[in-house]
Amino acid sequence: MELNDTPSIKVLENVAVNRQFAGFDPSCWGDYFITNQQSQAEAWMNGRAEELKDAVRSMFQNVTDVLQTMNLIDTIQLLGLDYHFMEEIDRALNHLKDVDMSNYGLYEAALHFRLIRQRGYNVSSDVFKKYKDKEGKFMEELKDDAKGLLSLYNAAYLGTQKETILEEAISFTKDNLKSMLKDLDPTFARLVSLTLETPIHRSMKRLFTRNYISIYQDEPTRNETILELAKLDFNILQCLHREELKKICMWWENLNLDIMHLNFARERIVESYCWLMVIRHESNCSRARLIANKLVNFITPLDDIYDSHGTLEESRLLTDAIQRWSPDAVDQLPEYLRDFFHKMLNIFQEFENELAPEEKFRIFYLKEQWKIQAQLYMEECKWRDDKYVPKLEEHMRVSIRTVGFALFCCVFLSGMEEAVATKDAVKWLASFPKIIEACGIIGRITNDITSKEREQKRTHVASTVDCYMKEHGISEDVACEKLLGFVEDAWKTINEELLNATTFSREVTELALHFARTTEFVYKSHDAFTEPNTSMKEIIYFLLVHPIPV
C-alpha cells in the first residue's frame, strides 16, 4: 500500500469565534477515526521500518573510518532516528571521544566536537585554536570553506561560560555564512538558512527533522535506506501523535469544564499538544505527553485567572484553597471558580489512578509544585495591583518560576517510565536546580520581550523589560538587548549542566534543554501561544496533519 493513500486528519480551517483568544477548535480532532485503509498502511509502514532498522544497524558494523562513522551518526541524529540506535551510537561515540582530531580539517574537528559534547563528554574547545592566526583571529582562508564554517557554527552553540573562542566562532561563522549564502549550492544553502535561523543545538528536534528530510532527499550523497526509514518513522510517529491528540480533545470535551464562567481563559488544546509533543516525540513517552497535556490545559486557565481576570481578593481565596487541597475548600471560592477547582482536584486524582503503586509518590511532588505556582502567581497579582516595579533580581526570583517550565518538567517526568523517573530524579527536578533555573530565565525573558506590545494595552504586572528599564534608566530597545544577553548566558549554563555527571538518567537533565528549545516555537517573534498566528498553524499542519510521501 502506498503511504499517499493514507487519509489526513480533518482540521478546522477557521479559528473558533466564541473564545477571547482563539486557536484551533479541538472538537474537530475528536471526529477523526482510523479507517481500515489507514490501519493497513500503518501495518505496512511498521513492517518495512523494522527491515530498514536492521539494515542501518549493519552499517555501524561495516564502518571503520572516523569520518564515515561521524557522518553516519550525524545523519541518523539529524533525521530523528537516533532513539532507535542508542546502543550503537553510544558505542561508536565512546571510541570516537578519544580520537586525536589535530590532523583533521575544520569540518571534521567541529563535527567531532559537536557529537561528543552533545552526548555529555567534556571535550576541549582548544581544538579550534589551530584555526586562529597570530593576531588571535580566525584565519582568512576559512572564509571560503562553507562546509567547515557551518560545522563550526553549529558546534559553537554548545559552548559554556568561559569558552570565548566559541563565542568568537559564532560571530565569525554567522557573518561569513550569510555573506556567501547566495553563491552556495541550492540544497546546501537551504541547510545553511535553516540553521542560521536556529542552530541545531537549539532546534526543536521534531521540527528540524521534518525540515531536514526535505533537504537530505536532495543531497547527491544521500543514503536511500536511511532516508526511507526517516520518512517512515516520521509518519509512524505522526499516526501515534494524531491518536494522542484525539484522546486529549475527547477528554477535554468530556470534562465539560464550566466555560461560561471561564470565557476569558485561553483554550489551546491543539497548540498545547503540539508544544509538548516536540519536547519528547518518541513512542515511549506517550503516557508522559498525555498526562502533561491534561495538566497544561489546567494551568493555562489558572494563569489567566490570576493574570487577567481575578480580583486580588478572589486570587487570594483561590491560593488559600489550593494550599488546603481539599474539596471542602470550594465553599470559600466565588461561584465562577468552583467547577474549575473541583475538576482540578479530580484531574490530579486521575493522574494518581493512572500511575502504578510504585509511581504514586510523584503526585506529592506535582501537588507541591502546583501550590508553589499558585503562591507565586499571587505574588505577581500583588505587584500588579500595587503597580510595583521591582528590581530585576527580585522580579526574576518569582517570574522565572511563574513561566511554568519547572512545573512542566516535573509533570512530564512524572509520566515517564520508572527507570527514568526515580524518586531521587523527581525530587531533584522539583528542587529547582540550576539547569531548570536557566531554562526559566530563557522562557521568562523571551516571553516578556515578545509579549510587551500586547501587554501594554492592559493593566499587567511589570515585566522583566519594565524592571530593567526602570532600574537602569534605559530605553526599551536597550533593555531588550541587555536581557537577551542573559538568555545567552542561560543557554551556556544549560550546556555546562549537561556536562556535569549525575546519578540520574540523561533524559532527566535533558528535559530542561528540550523545554528551553520550545521558546523558539512559542516566542520566536511573538507570543504564539496566546495569539496563535499563521506560523503556528503551519507548524501544526507540518507536524500533525501532512505525512511525508514515501
N, C-alpha and C positions, 0 to 999 in steps of 0.2 A: 504494500500500500504506500502511495506517495504521501509525504507529510503535508503537501499543499492541499490534500483532500480534507485535512483536519479543520473543522469549523472553528472560527474565532468566537470570542465572547461578545455578546451584545452589550454595548456600553452606551449609556445615555449621553448624547452629544451636548445637550444644553444643561447648564447648571441648574440646580434646584432654585426655585424662585421664592420659596417660603422660609428662607433662612437669612439671617442678617449677613452671615459670611457663607457663601455658597460654594461648594466644591462638587465633586461627583455625587450623584444620587446613589446611595448604597443599595437601594431596593432593587435596582436592575440586576445586580450581581446575584441576588438570590434566585432570579429566574433562570439562571444558567444551569444546564444539566449536561452530563456526559452522554453523548449518543453512542450507539453501537459502533458507528464508524470511527469515532474518536477512540473508543476502547481498543479497537483493533489496531489503530495507528500507534497508540501508546505501547501495546504489546510488541509490535514490530520494532519500535524505537528502542525499547529496553533490551530486546534480544540482540539487535545489531550493536548497541553500545557495549554490551559485555564482550562481544567478539573483538571490538576495536580496543578495549581496555587491555586485553591480553596482548594484542599486537604492540601497544605502547609500552607495556611492561618489558617486552623483549628488547625494545630499543635501549633501555637502560643497561641491559646486559651486553649489548653489542657496541656501545660507545666507550672508547678508552681515552680519546683525545680530550684535553681540558676544555678547549673552546667548544667542541661538539657537545660535551656534557653540559656546559653552562647554557648554551643556546637551547638545548632540549628542555632544561629546567625552566628557563625564562619563557619559552614559548608555551609550555604547559601552564605556567602560572598566569601569564597574560590572557590566555584563553579560558581561564577559570576552571581548569581541570585538576589542579594540584591536590584537591581534597581526596581524589581517588588514588593518588600515588605518594602519599606522605612518607611511607616507609622507604620507597625508592629514592625520593628526593632527599630525605634526611641522611640516608647512607651516602649518597653522592656528595652532599654538602659537607659531611664530616670529613671526607677525603679532600675536598677542594679547599677547605678553610686553611690548610697548612701549605698550600701551593705558593711558591715564590713568584709573584707577578711582576717583578722588576724588569724582566726581559720581554714583557708583552707590551702591546700598544695601548693607547688611551681607551679605546672601546672595550678591550678585554679587561683591563685593570679596573675600569669603572663598573663594568657588569659584575665582575667578581666581588667588588666591594658591596654593591647593592644586594646581590643574592645572599652573601654571607651576613651582612648586617640585618637584613630582613628576617633572618632565622635566629637572631639573637646573639650571634657571635660578635665580639667587640674587636673587629679587625681595624687596624690603624689607618687613619686618613693620610698618614705620612707618605703613602704610596703615590700620592699626587704631587709631591714636592718636585719630583723629577721633571714635571711639565712646566716648571717656572724658570724664568730667565734670571740673570744676575741681579736685576732690579726688583725681583720678587713678584713679577707679574707673569701671568700665563703666557706662554710663548706664542708669538705671532703666527707661526706655521700651523698652529692648531685650528686657526680660523677657517681653514679650508676642509677640515675633517668633520663633516656634518654628522656622520655616524658616531664618531668619538665624542663630539660635543653633546649630542643627545644622551649618550650613555652617561657622561659625567653629570649632565644636568639632572637626570633622574636619580643618580647616586647621591648627589649633594644634599637632597632633601631628607636624607637620613642622618644629617649632622646633629651634633649636640652643642651645648652652650660654648665650649671652649675651642671649637673647631673652626677658626676663622677662615682657614683655607677653603672650607666647603661653602661658607658664605660668599667668598670671592668667586668661587666656581659658579654659583648660581647666577650672579650678575654677569660674569664673563660669557657663559654659555647662552643665557637667555638673550642677551643683546645680539650675539652673533647668529644664533639660530633664526631670530626674527629677520635679520638683515638678509639672510640667504634663502629665506622660505620660498620666494617666487622662482628661484632657479633650481629647486630640488625636483627630483623625480616625483610625479604626482602622488603615487602611493606612499612614498616615504614622507612627502610633505603633509599628507593627512595625519600620519602618526605624529609628526613634529607639532602640528597645530593642536592635536588632541592633548598632548602632554604639556604644551605651553599653557594651555587653558587650565589644566590641573595636572601636576606631576603625578607619576604612577603611585608614589607612596601616599599621596593624599586623595587618590581617586576612590570612589565607591566601586568596589570590585565588580559587582554585578553589572553596573552601567558601563564600566570600562570594557568588560568582556564583550558586551553586546556591540560596542563600537569597534573593538579591535578585531572581532571576527570578520567584519566587512572590509577591514584593511588587510588583514592577513590573507584572505582568499584571493587578493590581487597581487600578492607578492610572488615573484617568479620562483623563489626558493622554498615555497610553502611545502609542508608535509601533508599530503592529501589524507592520510589516515588520521592524523591529529586534528586536522580541520573538520573532517566529517564527525569525529567524536565530539568536538566542541559544539558543533551545531546541534547534534542530537541531545547532548547533555543539557544545553540551554533550554531546548524545547521540552525535555522531560521534566526539568525543574519548573518550567513555566506552567505546565499542566498541574503540578502539585500546588504551586502558588495560587493558581486560579481557584482550586478547590478550597484552599485555606481561606481565601478572601470570601468565597461563597459562604463558608461556615461563619465567618466573622459578621458578615452582613445579615445573615439569617438570625444569628444570636442577638444582634443589635435590634432588629425588628421585633423579635420575640420578647426582648427585655421590656419594651413598651415604656421607656422612660417618659416621665411627665414633661414632654416637650413644650406643652402650652406654657408652663411656668419657667421653662429654660430656653425660651425662644431667642434670648440674647447670646446664647452659647454657640461656639463653633461646632459644627458637625463635620468631622473629617475622617470618615471611616476608611475610604479607599486610600486617601493620602497617607493616613497613619500606617496602613498596612504596607504600602509601598516603601515608606520610610524605614520601617522596621525590617522589611524583607531584605533591603540592601545591606543591612548590618550583618546578618548571617543568613545566606540564601540556601544553605545545604539542607538536604532532606532530613538529616539527623537533628536539625534544630526546629523541626515543625512544631513541637509542643511549646517550645520557648517562644516562638513567634505568635502562636495563638494566645498564650497567656499574656504576653507583653502587649498585644494589640488590645485586649479587653481592658487592661488597666490604663493604657494610654488614652483610650476613649472615655475614661472616667476622669483622668487628671486634666483633660482639656476643659470640660465644663467647670471643674473645680477651680482651675486657674482663672477662668472668665468670671466666676462668682466673686473672687477676691479682687481681680484686676479691674473690672469694668462695671459691675452691676451692684454687688452687695454694699450696703452701708457699713460703716465702721462697726456699729453695734451688731449687725447681722453677721459680719465676718468674725467678730469675737465669739458669738454664740456658736457658730459653726466650728470654730477652732476648739472651743471647750468640748463640744460634742465629740469631735474626732479624738481628742485626748482621752475621753471617757471610754470610747469604743464599746458602746452598749446600746441595744435597741431602745432602752428607756430614755436615752439622751435625745431622742427625736422630739419629745414633748417641749423641749426648750427652743426648738427651731421655728422660724417663720414658716408659714404654710408652704411656700414655693420651694423650700429646701427639703421637706420631709420625705418625699418619694425618692429624691436623689440620695439622701443619707441612708435610707433603708436599703436601697439597691446597692449602694457602695459596700455596706456590711455584707450583703448577700454575695457579692462577687468575690470578696476575699474568702468567704466560706466555700464558694465554688472552687476556687483555686486549691484550697486545702483538700477538698474531696478528690481532686484530680491527682494529687501527689501521693506517692507511696508512703507507707508509715515511716520509713527511714528518711524521707524527704520533708516531712511536715514541719521540721524545725525552721525551714526557710520562711514560713508565714510570719513568724515572730519578727524577723528582720524586715520583712516587707511592711508590716504594720508600723514598726518603729520609723522606717523611712517616710511613710505616709504622714505620720504625726509630725515629724520634723518639717516636712514640706509645708504642712498647714501652718505651723508656727512661724515659719519664715515668710510665707505669703502674708500672714497677719502683720509682721513687722513692716513689710512694704506698704500695706494699707495705711499704717500709721504715718509713714513718711509721706504718702500721697496726700492724706487729709491735712497734715501739718505743713504741707508744702516745704518739707525738709529736704535739703540737698546736701547729703553727707559728703565727706571726703571720699575719694575713690577707694581707699583701703577699707573703710568701714562699709561702703556700699558692696564691695566685692565679697566681703565675708558672708553676706546674705545672698547676693544675687547670683553668684556662681553656683549656688545650690538650687535657687528657685528656677533656674533654667531647666532643671529636671534631669540632667544626664546621670547624676549619681543614683537617683531613684530608678531610672530606666535601666541602668546597668544591673542593678540588683534584681529588678524584675526579670530581665532577660536571663540572667544567670540562674534564677530560681526555677526556670523551666527546662534547664539543660540536664544532661544525663548525670547520674550520681558520681561517676569518676571525675567529672569536671567540677560540678557544684558541690564540693565538700563543705562541711561546716566551717572549717578554717577559711576557705576561699570566700564564702558568703560573708562571714564575719569581717574579713579583711576588706572586702569591697564596700561593706556598709560603714566602715570606719573613715571613709572619705580620704583614701590615701593620695599621695602626691600625684599619681597619674590621673586619677579622677578629678582632682582639683584643676590640673592643667586642661583636661577635657572641658570642665565647666567654664574656665576662662575663655576658651575658644568659642564655646557656644554662647556665652553671655555677651561678649563684645561684638561678635558678628551679628547676633540677634539685634542688639541695640543700634548698631550702625545702620542696618538695613531697614529698621522699623522707625527710625527717628522722624522721618517726614510724616508718616501716618499718625504717629502718636502725638505729634504736636497739635493735632486737630482736636484733641480732647484732653480732659484732666487725666493726668497719668503720673505714676511715680517717676521720680527723676531717674534718668538712665545713666550708664557709665559715661556717656558722652557729655551729658549735662554736668555731672560731677567733675569731670576733668576740665571742662571749660571754666567752671566757676573757680576751682581750686587753683588753676594756673593762669587765669585771666587771658585765655586764648580763644581764637575763633573755632567754629565747629569743624571746619576742614582740617585745621592743625590738630585738634583733639582726636579726630578720627585717625589721622595718620600716626599719631603717637600711640594710640590704643592698638592699632594693627601691629605695631612693634611688640606689644605684649602678647599678641596672638602668635607671632613668630617665635617668641621665647617659649611659649607654652608648647608649641609643636616640638621644640628641641627638648623640653622636659619629658614629653611623652617618649621621644626617641631614647633618651637616657634611661628612663624607667624600664623600657622594653629590653635594655641590655643588662639589667640587673637580674641576677638569678633569684628565683623564688621557689618555694616548695609546691606551688600551685601549677596546674596546667597552664601552658602559654595561652590557651584560649581565654583564660580569665583576664589576664592583663591586656590582651589584645582587644577586649570588648571596648575599652576606652578609646583605642585607636579607631575602631570601626564607628563609634558614635561621633568622634571628632570629624571623621571623614564626611559624615552626613551633613555637616554645616555647608559643604559645597552644594548639596542637594537642596537644602531648605533656605539657606541665607546667602546664596551666591550674589544676587543683585538686589533682592528684596525679600521680605518675609513671605515665602511662597506657601507656608503652611496656613497663615492667617488669611492671605489673599492669593489663593491658587491662580496661577496665570497660565498662559498658553504653553510655556516651557514645562511646567509641572504636568500638564495634561499630556504633552508629547512624551515625556519620560514614562508616564503610566502606561500609555499605549505601547511604547517601545519595549517595556519590560513585561507587561502582563497581558497584552492583547495580541500582538502580532508575532507569530512564530517565525523562525528563520527558515527559509526554503532550503531543503537538503537535496 
